Amino acid sequence: MNNLPASTGWEWLKQGSALFRKQPLALTILLFANIVFSIGMSALPVLGPVLAIVLIPSFSMAFMRACLMIENGDRVTPEVLLTGFRRPVLAPLCKAGLVYLAVSLVLMVVMRFTVPTEFLQQMAAATAAGKAPPQVELSHLLRIFGTFVLNTVVLVTLCFVAPLTYWKHMGPGKATFYSFFAVLRAAGPFIVMLASWFAIFFGVCILAALIFGDAAVGRAVIMWLIFLFVLLLQCAMYAGYTTIFGKPLDKGPVAA
């Protein structure tokens, strides 16, 4: 894991965009399928939301392997959805998902003690009723922003846990360790990548809002742009993985 120049983050974004342009329809279908499965699982009582978090590494491996297939010149087929759900890798990926679950619980506690519960309840009630959100105090706004930044940083440091578990056959602890320090050592490229991604996304969304206004077409375009940029970020993460850990060999699941 050599030190990388900050400009590498921009290269990751360009490489991710190139991967997406090769098979945009396949990646879009893959994203929608993952969203449908995640929503359906989260709807299950009690254990549904927990399972949705534990299976994050299994879901994310579908995108990682799809990017590898595109890079190899292969056609992405629906079977790639099952990449992280086959034996014997399902159990190791679920163990890695327990790391996500533990981190999510910690972040929920941080949110609980950082942002007042009353404020969150008012925001939720206003959103449900379709009313304008209540006035936000500067201190609350700073806390929300700080919590958002913390969540983003933590999730980014876990972005390589799934591929390290699947391709490098690491246990959850070792995969988390290597993912965390890989992102930490490549902080410059990650900052550039995320900042560039957000700036482009924000600029394109503003342009779409100016063109279409608040019409139904405008909202549909914004929603489509959100999906598009999520896919671009997923592809850029794959580019980051191959730069830091090398291009994986697509030999199928191997026991950890």
matplotlib code that plots the C-alpha trace (Angstrom):
import matplotlib.pyplot as plt

x = [0.0, 2.3, 1.5, -0.5, -0.7, -4.0, -4.7, -5.1, -8.6, -9.6, -8.2, -10.3, -13.4, -12.5, -11.8, -15.1, -16.9, -15.2, -16.3, -19.9, -20.1, -19.2, -22.3, -24.6, -27.8, -26.4, -25.1, -28.3, -30.4, -27.9, -28.4, -32.2, -32.2, -30.0, -32.3, -35.4, -33.9, -32.7, -36.0, -37.9, -35.6, -35.8, -39.6, -39.4, -40.3, -37.6, -34.8, -35.3, -33.2, -30.5, -30.2, -30.1, -27.0, -25.3, -25.7, -24.2, -20.9, -22.7, -24.7, -21.6, -19.6, -22.1, -20.9, -17.2, -17.4, -19.5, -16.7, -14.1, -16.1, -16.5, -12.8, -12.1, -14.4, -17.1, -20.8, -22.4, -25.3, -28.0, -26.0, -23.6, -26.3, -25.6, -21.8, -21.9, -24.6, -23.0, -21.2, -18.6, -18.2, -21.6, -20.6, -17.4, -19.2, -21.9, -19.2, -17.9, -21.4, -21.4, -18.7, -21.1, -23.8, -21.5, -20.4, -24.0, -25.0, -22.2, -23.1, -26.7, -25.6, -23.5, -26.4, -28.7, -26.4, -25.3, -28.6, -31.7, -34.4, -37.1, -35.5, -35.4, -39.0, -40.1, -38.2, -39.8, -43.3, -42.9, -41.6, -44.5, -47.0, -45.5, -44.9, -41.9, -39.2, -38.9, -36.3, -32.9, -30.6, -27.0, -25.8, -28.1, -27.1, -23.4, -24.1, -26.0, -23.2, -20.6, -22.5, -22.9, -19.2, -18.4, -20.8, -19.3, -15.7, -16.5, -18.4, -15.6, -13.0, -15.0, -15.3, -12.7, -13.9, -16.1, -13.6, -10.7, -13.0, -14.0, -10.8, -8.1, -9.9, -9.3, -11.3, -13.5, -11.0, -8.1, -10.2, -11.4, -7.9, -6.5, -9.4, -9.2, -5.4, -5.6, -8.1, -6.2, -2.9, -4.7, -6.7, -5.6, -6.9, -10.2, -10.8, -10.2, -12.4, -15.3, -15.0, -14.9, -17.8, -19.9, -19.1, -20.1, -23.2, -24.3, -23.6, -25.5, -28.5, -28.6, -28.6, -31.4, -33.4, -33.0, -34.1, -37.0, -38.0, -40.3, -42.2, -42.6, -40.1, -37.6, -38.0, -37.6, -34.4, -33.0, -33.8, -32.2, -29.1, -28.8, -28.8, -26.3, -23.9, -24.2, -23.1, -20.2, -19.0, -19.2, -17.1, -14.6, -14.3, -13.4, -10.7, -9.4, -9.3, -7.3, -4.8, -4.1, -4.5, -4.0, -6.4, -8.2, -8.4, -12.0, -11.7, -15.0, -15.6, -12.9, -13.3, -11.7]
y = [0.0, 2.7, 6.4, 7.7, 11.3, 13.1, 13.3, 9.6, 10.1, 12.0, 9.1, 6.6, 8.7, 8.7, 5.0, 4.4, 6.5, 4.6, 1.3, 2.5, 3.7, 0.3, -1.4, 1.2, -0.8, -3.9, -1.9, 0.1, -3.1, -4.5, -1.4, -1.5, -5.2, -4.6, -1.7, -3.9, -6.8, -4.5, -2.7, -6.0, -7.4, -4.3, -4.6, -7.8, -7.3, -7.2, -9.0, -7.4, -4.2, -6.2, -8.7, -5.8, -4.4, -7.8, -8.6, -5.3, -7.0, -9.6, -7.0, -4.8, -7.8, -7.9, -4.4, -5.2, -8.4, -6.7, -4.1, -6.8, -8.5, -5.3, -4.6, -8.1, -7.5, -9.9, -9.3, -8.7, -11.2, -11.5, -14.3, -11.7, -10.8, -14.1, -13.4, -12.8, -15.3, -18.5, -20.9, -20.9, -17.1, -16.2, -17.0, -15.0, -12.1, -12.2, -12.1, -9.0, -7.7, -8.0, -5.3, -3.1, -3.8, -3.0, 0.3, 1.2, 0.7, 2.9, 5.6, 5.5, 6.1, 9.0, 10.4, 9.9, 11.9, 14.5, 15.6, 16.2, 13.6, 16.3, 17.9, 14.6, 13.9, 17.4, 16.8, 13.4, 14.7, 17.6, 15.3, 12.9, 15.7, 17.3, 20.5, 22.8, 21.6, 23.5, 26.2, 24.8, 26.3, 26.7, 24.4, 21.7, 22.2, 21.9, 18.7, 17.1, 18.0, 16.7, 13.4, 13.1, 13.6, 11.0, 8.5, 9.1, 8.7, 5.5, 3.9, 4.8, 3.2, -0.1, 0.0, -2.7, -5.1, -7.1, -7.5, -8.3, -11.0, -12.4, -12.1, -12.1, -14.6, -12.5, -12.9, -10.0, -8.5, -8.6, -7.3, -4.4, -3.7, -3.6, -1.7, 1.0, 1.6, 1.4, 4.2, 6.1, 5.9, 6.9, 9.7, 12.3, 10.4, 9.5, 13.1, 14.3, 11.5, 12.2, 16.0, 15.8, 13.3, 15.5, 18.7, 17.2, 15.6, 18.9, 20.9, 18.6, 18.4, 22.2, 22.4, 19.8, 21.8, 25.0, 23.3, 21.3, 23.2, 21.4, 19.5, 15.7, 15.3, 17.3, 15.1, 12.0, 13.3, 14.1, 10.6, 9.1, 11.3, 10.0, 6.4, 7.3, 8.9, 6.1, 3.7, 6.0, 6.0, 2.2, 1.9, 4.4, 2.4, -0.7, 1.3, 2.3, -1.3, -2.5, 0.4, -0.4, -4.2, -5.2, -6.5, -9.7, -13.0, -13.9, -17.6, -17.7, -18.2, -19.8, -20.6, -18.1]
z = [0.0, -1.3, -0.8, -3.7, -5.0, -4.3, -8.1, -8.1, -6.8, -9.9, -12.0, -10.0, -10.9, -14.6, -14.6, -12.8, -15.4, -18.2, -16.7, -16.4, -20.0, -21.3, -19.8, -18.2, -18.6, -16.9, -13.9, -13.6, -13.5, -10.9, -8.7, -8.9, -8.1, -5.0, -3.9, -4.3, -2.4, 0.4, 0.7, 0.8, 3.4, 5.5, 5.5, 7.4, 11.1, 13.7, 11.9, 8.5, 9.1, 10.8, 8.0, 5.4, 7.2, 7.7, 4.0, 2.8, 1.9, -0.1, -2.0, -2.6, -4.1, -7.0, -8.1, -7.5, -9.6, -12.2, -12.6, -12.9, -15.6, -17.5, -17.2, -18.5, -21.5, -20.3, -20.4, -17.0, -16.6, -13.8, -12.1, -10.8, -8.3, -6.5, -6.2, -2.5, -1.7, -2.8, -0.5, 0.9, 0.8, 2.2, 5.8, 5.7, 4.1, 6.7, 9.4, 7.7, 7.8, 11.5, 11.5, 9.5, 12.1, 15.0, 13.4, 12.5, 16.2, 17.3, 14.8, 15.9, 19.5, 18.4, 16.5, 19.5, 21.8, 19.2, 17.7, 20.0, 19.6, 19.6, 16.5, 14.6, 15.5, 14.2, 11.0, 10.5, 11.3, 8.8, 6.1, 6.6, 6.5, 3.4, 5.3, 5.3, 7.7, 11.0, 11.4, 12.1, 14.6, 13.6, 16.4, 15.2, 11.6, 12.6, 14.6, 11.7, 9.3, 11.6, 12.1, 8.3, 7.8, 10.4, 8.9, 5.4, 6.7, 8.6, 5.7, 3.3, 5.5, 5.3, 1.5, 0.9, 3.6, 1.2, -1.7, 0.7, 2.3, -1.1, -3.2, -0.6, 1.7, 4.8, 8.0, 9.1, 11.6, 9.2, 6.3, 8.4, 9.5, 6.0, 4.6, 7.3, 6.9, 3.1, 3.1, 5.8, 3.8, 0.6, 2.4, -0.2, -3.3, -1.4, -0.5, -4.1, -5.4, -3.0, -3.3, -7.1, -7.2, -4.9, -6.8, -10.1, -8.7, -7.0, -10.1, -12.4, -10.0, -9.8, -13.6, -13.8, -11.2, -13.2, -16.5, -15.2, -12.1, -9.6, -12.2, -12.0, -14.9, -12.9, -9.8, -12.0, -13.5, -10.1, -8.9, -12.0, -11.4, -7.9, -9.1, -11.8, -9.4, -6.9, -9.7, -10.7, -7.1, -6.9, -10.1, -8.8, -5.5, -7.6, -9.4, -6.0, -4.9, -8.0, -7.6, -3.9, -3.8, -7.4, -10.0, -8.7, -10.5, -11.1, -10.0, -8.1, -4.4, -2.3, 1.4, 3.8]

ax = plt.figure().add_subplot(projection="3d")
ax.plot(x, y, z, "-o")
ax.set_aspect("equal")
plt.show()
